[in-house]
Amino acid sequence: MKEKIERALFEARPYIEYYEELKRKVEEIGSKVQDEASFIQLVEEEIKSSREPFKTDLKIFLQKFSSL
């Protein structure tokens, strides 16, 4: 799953405003879970608790991750 996170970050990077913060957050979430379903669920929870424009960065990342 780590490779999929890295690939999604790479594909989302041109559209992301706070890339370093996003990378740190999704890697932190990825280290807590073992499967993609749990990862997606935690990212969705993070989206709910985040403020713009970081919320949009998370949504873009999740869209790229889900499409891989």
Chimera marker file (.cmm) of the C-alpha trace (Angstrom):
<marker_set name="trace">
<marker id="1" x="0.000" y="0.000" z="0.000" r="1" g="1" b="0" radius="0.5"/>
<marker id="2" x="2.966" y="2.320" z="0.603" r="1" g="1" b="0" radius="0.5"/>
<marker id="3" x="3.750" y="2.290" z="-3.127" r="1" g="1" b="0" radius="0.5"/>
<marker id="4" x="0.139" y="3.146" z="-3.961" r="1" g="1" b="0" radius="0.5"/>
<marker id="5" x="0.216" y="6.088" z="-1.532" r="1" g="1" b="0" radius="0.5"/>
<marker id="6" x="3.449" y="7.351" z="-3.098" r="1" g="1" b="0" radius="0.5"/>
<marker id="7" x="2.028" y="7.016" z="-6.607" r="1" g="1" b="0" radius="0.5"/>
<marker id="8" x="-1.179" y="8.837" z="-5.645" r="1" g="1" b="0" radius="0.5"/>
<marker id="9" x="0.885" y="11.622" z="-4.052" r="1" g="1" b="0" radius="0.5"/>
<marker id="10" x="2.955" y="11.907" z="-7.229" r="1" g="1" b="0" radius="0.5"/>
<marker id="11" x="-0.135" y="12.103" z="-9.442" r="1" g="1" b="0" radius="0.5"/>
<marker id="12" x="-1.898" y="14.587" z="-7.160" r="1" g="1" b="0" radius="0.5"/>
<marker id="13" x="1.114" y="16.849" z="-6.607" r="1" g="1" b="0" radius="0.5"/>
<marker id="14" x="0.400" y="19.363" z="-9.424" r="1" g="1" b="0" radius="0.5"/>
<marker id="15" x="-3.033" y="20.035" z="-7.932" r="1" g="1" b="0" radius="0.5"/>
<marker id="16" x="-2.063" y="20.198" z="-4.250" r="1" g="1" b="0" radius="0.5"/>
<marker id="17" x="-1.511" y="23.427" z="-2.344" r="1" g="1" b="0" radius="0.5"/>
<marker id="18" x="0.012" y="21.975" z="0.838" r="1" g="1" b="0" radius="0.5"/>
<marker id="19" x="1.959" y="19.015" z="-0.488" r="1" g="1" b="0" radius="0.5"/>
<marker id="20" x="4.349" y="18.469" z="2.444" r="1" g="1" b="0" radius="0.5"/>
<marker id="21" x="1.519" y="18.612" z="4.973" r="1" g="1" b="0" radius="0.5"/>
<marker id="22" x="-0.559" y="16.225" z="2.847" r="1" g="1" b="0" radius="0.5"/>
<marker id="23" x="2.342" y="13.807" z="2.455" r="1" g="1" b="0" radius="0.5"/>
<marker id="24" x="3.000" y="13.821" z="6.197" r="1" g="1" b="0" radius="0.5"/>
<marker id="25" x="-0.677" y="13.237" z="7.020" r="1" g="1" b="0" radius="0.5"/>
<marker id="26" x="-1.328" y="10.382" z="4.566" r="1" g="1" b="0" radius="0.5"/>
<marker id="27" x="1.915" y="8.632" z="5.517" r="1" g="1" b="0" radius="0.5"/>
<marker id="28" x="0.916" y="8.929" z="9.185" r="1" g="1" b="0" radius="0.5"/>
<marker id="29" x="-2.515" y="7.448" z="8.421" r="1" g="1" b="0" radius="0.5"/>
<marker id="30" x="-0.952" y="4.740" z="6.249" r="1" g="1" b="0" radius="0.5"/>
<marker id="31" x="1.334" y="3.672" z="9.083" r="1" g="1" b="0" radius="0.5"/>
<marker id="32" x="-1.662" y="3.109" z="11.379" r="1" g="1" b="0" radius="0.5"/>
<marker id="33" x="-3.629" y="0.734" z="9.143" r="1" g="1" b="0" radius="0.5"/>
<marker id="34" x="-3.020" y="-2.495" z="7.274" r="1" g="1" b="0" radius="0.5"/>
<marker id="35" x="-5.637" y="-2.424" z="4.530" r="1" g="1" b="0" radius="0.5"/>
<marker id="36" x="-6.867" y="0.048" z="1.933" r="1" g="1" b="0" radius="0.5"/>
<marker id="37" x="-10.451" y="0.167" z="3.216" r="1" g="1" b="0" radius="0.5"/>
<marker id="38" x="-9.298" y="1.319" z="6.653" r="1" g="1" b="0" radius="0.5"/>
<marker id="39" x="-6.905" y="3.815" z="5.058" r="1" g="1" b="0" radius="0.5"/>
<marker id="40" x="-9.667" y="5.321" z="2.919" r="1" g="1" b="0" radius="0.5"/>
<marker id="41" x="-11.983" y="5.507" z="5.930" r="1" g="1" b="0" radius="0.5"/>
<marker id="42" x="-9.382" y="7.374" z="8.002" r="1" g="1" b="0" radius="0.5"/>
<marker id="43" x="-8.631" y="9.790" z="5.151" r="1" g="1" b="0" radius="0.5"/>
<marker id="44" x="-12.374" y="10.466" z="4.808" r="1" g="1" b="0" radius="0.5"/>
<marker id="45" x="-12.568" y="11.180" z="8.559" r="1" g="1" b="0" radius="0.5"/>
<marker id="46" x="-9.611" y="13.547" z="8.199" r="1" g="1" b="0" radius="0.5"/>
<marker id="47" x="-11.423" y="15.330" z="5.360" r="1" g="1" b="0" radius="0.5"/>
<marker id="48" x="-14.431" y="15.905" z="7.622" r="1" g="1" b="0" radius="0.5"/>
<marker id="49" x="-12.290" y="17.464" z="10.339" r="1" g="1" b="0" radius="0.5"/>
<marker id="50" x="-10.039" y="19.543" z="8.055" r="1" g="1" b="0" radius="0.5"/>
<marker id="51" x="-10.465" y="23.087" z="6.841" r="1" g="1" b="0" radius="0.5"/>
<marker id="52" x="-10.047" y="24.472" z="3.363" r="1" g="1" b="0" radius="0.5"/>
<marker id="53" x="-7.803" y="24.462" z="1.383" r="1" g="1" b="0" radius="0.5"/>
<marker id="54" x="-6.237" y="21.359" z="3.008" r="1" g="1" b="0" radius="0.5"/>
<marker id="55" x="-9.617" y="19.620" z="2.822" r="1" g="1" b="0" radius="0.5"/>
<marker id="56" x="-9.512" y="19.928" z="-0.965" r="1" g="1" b="0" radius="0.5"/>
<marker id="57" x="-5.938" y="18.600" z="-1.031" r="1" g="1" b="0" radius="0.5"/>
<marker id="58" x="-7.102" y="15.504" z="0.856" r="1" g="1" b="0" radius="0.5"/>
<marker id="59" x="-10.038" y="15.035" z="-1.516" r="1" g="1" b="0" radius="0.5"/>
<marker id="60" x="-7.767" y="15.263" z="-4.558" r="1" g="1" b="0" radius="0.5"/>
<marker id="61" x="-5.348" y="12.764" z="-3.025" r="1" g="1" b="0" radius="0.5"/>
<marker id="62" x="-8.172" y="10.359" z="-2.183" r="1" g="1" b="0" radius="0.5"/>
<marker id="63" x="-9.546" y="10.590" z="-5.717" r="1" g="1" b="0" radius="0.5"/>
<marker id="64" x="-6.119" y="9.736" z="-7.167" r="1" g="1" b="0" radius="0.5"/>
<marker id="65" x="-5.574" y="6.941" z="-4.634" r="1" g="1" b="0" radius="0.5"/>
<marker id="66" x="-8.979" y="5.392" z="-5.343" r="1" g="1" b="0" radius="0.5"/>
<marker id="67" x="-8.437" y="5.485" z="-9.100" r="1" g="1" b="0" radius="0.5"/>
<marker id="68" x="-5.185" y="3.479" z="-8.944" r="1" g="1" b="0" radius="0.5"/>
<link id1="1" id2="2" r="1" g="1" b="0" radius="0.2"/>
<link id1="2" id2="3" r="1" g="1" b="0" radius="0.2"/>
<link id1="3" id2="4" r="1" g="1" b="0" radius="0.2"/>
<link id1="4" id2="5" r="1" g="1" b="0" radius="0.2"/>
<link id1="5" id2="6" r="1" g="1" b="0" radius="0.2"/>
<link id1="6" id2="7" r="1" g="1" b="0" radius="0.2"/>
<link id1="7" id2="8" r="1" g="1" b="0" radius="0.2"/>
<link id1="8" id2="9" r="1" g="1" b="0" radius="0.2"/>
<link id1="9" id2="10" r="1" g="1" b="0" radius="0.2"/>
<link id1="10" id2="11" r="1" g="1" b="0" radius="0.2"/>
<link id1="11" id2="12" r="1" g="1" b="0" radius="0.2"/>
<link id1="12" id2="13" r="1" g="1" b="0" radius="0.2"/>
<link id1="13" id2="14" r="1" g="1" b="0" radius="0.2"/>
<link id1="14" id2="15" r="1" g="1" b="0" radius="0.2"/>
<link id1="15" id2="16" r="1" g="1" b="0" radius="0.2"/>
<link id1="16" id2="17" r="1" g="1" b="0" radius="0.2"/>
<link id1="17" id2="18" r="1" g="1" b="0" radius="0.2"/>
<link id1="18" id2="19" r="1" g="1" b="0" radius="0.2"/>
<link id1="19" id2="20" r="1" g="1" b="0" radius="0.2"/>
<link id1="20" id2="21" r="1" g="1" b="0" radius="0.2"/>
<link id1="21" id2="22" r="1" g="1" b="0" radius="0.2"/>
<link id1="22" id2="23" r="1" g="1" b="0" radius="0.2"/>
<link id1="23" id2="24" r="1" g="1" b="0" radius="0.2"/>
<link id1="24" id2="25" r="1" g="1" b="0" radius="0.2"/>
<link id1="25" id2="26" r="1" g="1" b="0" radius="0.2"/>
<link id1="26" id2="27" r="1" g="1" b="0" radius="0.2"/>
<link id1="27" id2="28" r="1" g="1" b="0" radius="0.2"/>
<link id1="28" id2="29" r="1" g="1" b="0" radius="0.2"/>
<link id1="29" id2="30" r="1" g="1" b="0" radius="0.2"/>
<link id1="30" id2="31" r="1" g="1" b="0" radius="0.2"/>
<link id1="31" id2="32" r="1" g="1" b="0" radius="0.2"/>
<link id1="32" id2="33" r="1" g="1" b="0" radius="0.2"/>
<link id1="33" id2="34" r="1" g="1" b="0" radius="0.2"/>
<link id1="34" id2="35" r="1" g="1" b="0" radius="0.2"/>
<link id1="35" id2="36" r="1" g="1" b="0" radius="0.2"/>
<link id1="36" id2="37" r="1" g="1" b="0" radius="0.2"/>
<link id1="37" id2="38" r="1" g="1" b="0" radius="0.2"/>
<link id1="38" id2="39" r="1" g="1" b="0" radius="0.2"/>
<link id1="39" id2="40" r="1" g="1" b="0" radius="0.2"/>
<link id1="40" id2="41" r="1" g="1" b="0" radius="0.2"/>
<link id1="41" id2="42" r="1" g="1" b="0" radius="0.2"/>
<link id1="42" id2="43" r="1" g="1" b="0" radius="0.2"/>
<link id1="43" id2="44" r="1" g="1" b="0" radius="0.2"/>
<link id1="44" id2="45" r="1" g="1" b="0" radius="0.2"/>
<link id1="45" id2="46" r="1" g="1" b="0" radius="0.2"/>
<link id1="46" id2="47" r="1" g="1" b="0" radius="0.2"/>
<link id1="47" id2="48" r="1" g="1" b="0" radius="0.2"/>
<link id1="48" id2="49" r="1" g="1" b="0" radius="0.2"/>
<link id1="49" id2="50" r="1" g="1" b="0" radius="0.2"/>
<link id1="50" id2="51" r="1" g="1" b="0" radius="0.2"/>
<link id1="51" id2="52" r="1" g="1" b="0" radius="0.2"/>
<link id1="52" id2="53" r="1" g="1" b="0" radius="0.2"/>
<link id1="53" id2="54" r="1" g="1" b="0" radius="0.2"/>
<link id1="54" id2="55" r="1" g="1" b="0" radius="0.2"/>
<link id1="55" id2="56" r="1" g="1" b="0" radius="0.2"/>
<link id1="56" id2="57" r="1" g="1" b="0" radius="0.2"/>
<link id1="57" id2="58" r="1" g="1" b="0" radius="0.2"/>
<link id1="58" id2="59" r="1" g="1" b="0" radius="0.2"/>
<link id1="59" id2="60" r="1" g="1" b="0" radius="0.2"/>
<link id1="60" id2="61" r="1" g="1" b="0" radius="0.2"/>
<link id1="61" id2="62" r="1" g="1" b="0" radius="0.2"/>
<link id1="62" id2="63" r="1" g="1" b="0" radius="0.2"/>
<link id1="63" id2="64" r="1" g="1" b="0" radius="0.2"/>
<link id1="64" id2="65" r="1" g="1" b="0" radius="0.2"/>
<link id1="65" id2="66" r="1" g="1" b="0" radius="0.2"/>
<link id1="66" id2="67" r="1" g="1" b="0" radius="0.2"/>
<link id1="67" id2="68" r="1" g="1" b="0" radius="0.2"/>
</marker_set>
